[in-house]
Amino acid sequence: MAHPAVLAPDPDPTTAELIAARPHLSMHAMDGLLMEGVPLNAVADLVGTPTWVLSAGSIRGRLLALRTAFADAGLPARVHYAVKANDHLAVLRIMAQGAAGADVVSGGELRRAQLGGVAPDHIVFSGVGKAEWELRLALEAGVGQINVESAEELEMLSGIAHGMGCIARVALRINPDVDAGTHAKITTGRADNKFGIAYGAATGLYAHAAGLPGIEPIGLALHIGSQILSMAPYRAAYSRTAELVQALRASGHAVRMVDCGGGLGIGYRDEPAASPAAFAGAIRATLGGMDLALAIEPGRWLVGSAGLLLTSVALVKSTGARRFVVLDAAMNDLLRPAMYEAWHGIVPVSAIDAVQPVAGADVVGPVCESGDTFARGRRLPPLARNARLAILDAGAYGSVMSSTYNARPLAAEVLVDGERWSVIRARQPIEALWAGETVPDWLG
Ligand SMILES: *Cc1c(COP(=O)(O)O)cnc(C)c1O
């Protein structure tokens, strides 16, 4: 039955188009949707749903593509993978094997990066509010660089490093005051965002840092936001950074490196993804030829499209003109649609479902919130209970943002590599939900 009234106006890409645009996915006439050489039905049969599935081959390919783009531009740049996008130890191992370093924003991420095999001097510690214990941990580990975001943090770090008898290599994270043109919740480089040091205050603070015990200023850092698809904001931000480098050098300060941040966007729907070649070009045009060591901190671009959330239909209900497809996955698993109004491709796992006529459906989770909606008016085939779907491009800011809201255990995670696959995180048993809780005796 068709529900023309609830179709999204602008036609979404079809299942075939979504799959064709993702080289690690294919539809097999018998086995259904494959990731690399692995049928997702086989994963769901053994592990159940909801389950995150990640392609190792895709991550390696993206890392290589990024490196190649910078090499082709004649721009040697270190890649520090932004761990917060997907902090699984197996992902960090793949990054370390690909000679990527890590950009971490907490003591927990720092330990994860080390456990994943990232060498400490390839670790950059970023973040707007690092705690004293986290700074200590970073200095004890001997991280390569600490990105300082305020005068207050600089004083604190100086005191700690001096007390420990070591020198912290510091980059000042500046706020270039440019609008990255992305979602308000993921823009970070405007003057009214909490991030970084005001552009006008950077020169003074750099000079101050140079005189502080325990501090060695080595350069500047910036990160203007996430899911950025246009090069214009990057160019604007890096131009302003280049001016600052010149001003600092003119005042006699050594500025050896610029950490260009991350934020490269991917194509979730049909928007063209940011091109690593264009990114390298924007950096070369603004900061090239300045005798600077350069680094980038991509997260989403490396892992976003590599992952999907495998889910089953719990039931289909119709109310008035709307068809609701209720999944066993929910906003507690994948928060992006609820939090950022993000669009994710949703495709059937069964080859038969994939060729049925489509009609509009609202795809929702079972959590008691209307925001628990993955898609509205999405063109989907008739779907029976237990039909399987894949929610695409869930490799970044997916499992890491999960919660156990509604006492829903954390989903399992699987890594695929060619024909091989393994469970890399067991589904959380429900007893684990309350394992750390105590009811005080005095409650009786
Ligand atoms: C989140 C973050 C990144 C990565 O952002 P992506 O959009 O995932 O590339 C890089 N650097 C810093 C400082 C961050 O906070």
Ligand as a Chemical Component Dictionary entry (heavy atoms), coordinates in Angstrom:
data_LIG
# 
_chem_comp.id                   LIG 
_chem_comp.type                 NON-POLYMER 
_chem_comp.pdbx_formal_charge   0 
_chem_comp.three_letter_code    LIG 
# 
loop_
_chem_comp_atom.comp_id 
_chem_comp_atom.atom_id 
_chem_comp_atom.alt_atom_id 
_chem_comp_atom.type_symbol 
_chem_comp_atom.charge 
_chem_comp_atom.model_Cartn_x 
_chem_comp_atom.model_Cartn_y 
_chem_comp_atom.model_Cartn_z 
_chem_comp_atom.pdbx_ordinal 
LIG C1 C1 C 0 36.349 16.103 17.092 1  
LIG C2 C2 C 0 37.702 16.636 16.797 2  
LIG C3 C3 C 0 38.370 16.252 15.629 3  
LIG C4 C4 C 0 37.761 15.347 14.583 4  
LIG O1 O1 O 0 36.636 15.869 13.968 5  
LIG P1 P1 P 0 36.007 15.091 12.703 6  
LIG O2 O2 O 0 34.908 15.950 12.285 7  
LIG O3 O3 O 0 35.566 13.761 13.190 8  
LIG O4 O4 O 0 37.094 14.984 11.690 9  
LIG C5 C5 C 0 39.643 16.737 15.427 10 
LIG N1 N1 N 0 40.227 17.565 16.322 11 
LIG C6 C6 C 0 39.612 17.962 17.450 12 
LIG C7 C7 C 0 40.311 18.863 18.388 13 
LIG C8 C8 C 0 38.340 17.506 17.732 14 
LIG O5 O5 O 0 37.719 17.905 18.847 15 
# 
loop_
_chem_comp_bond.comp_id 
_chem_comp_bond.atom_id_1 
_chem_comp_bond.atom_id_2 
_chem_comp_bond.value_order 
_chem_comp_bond.pdbx_ordinal 
LIG C1 C2 SING 1  
LIG C2 C3 SING 2  
LIG C2 C8 DOUB 3  
LIG C3 C4 SING 4  
LIG C3 C5 DOUB 5  
LIG C4 O1 SING 6  
LIG O1 P1 SING 7  
LIG P1 O2 DOUB 8  
LIG P1 O3 SING 9  
LIG P1 O4 SING 10 
LIG C5 N1 SING 11 
LIG N1 C6 DOUB 12 
LIG C6 C7 SING 13 
LIG C6 C8 SING 14 
LIG C8 O5 SING 15 
# 
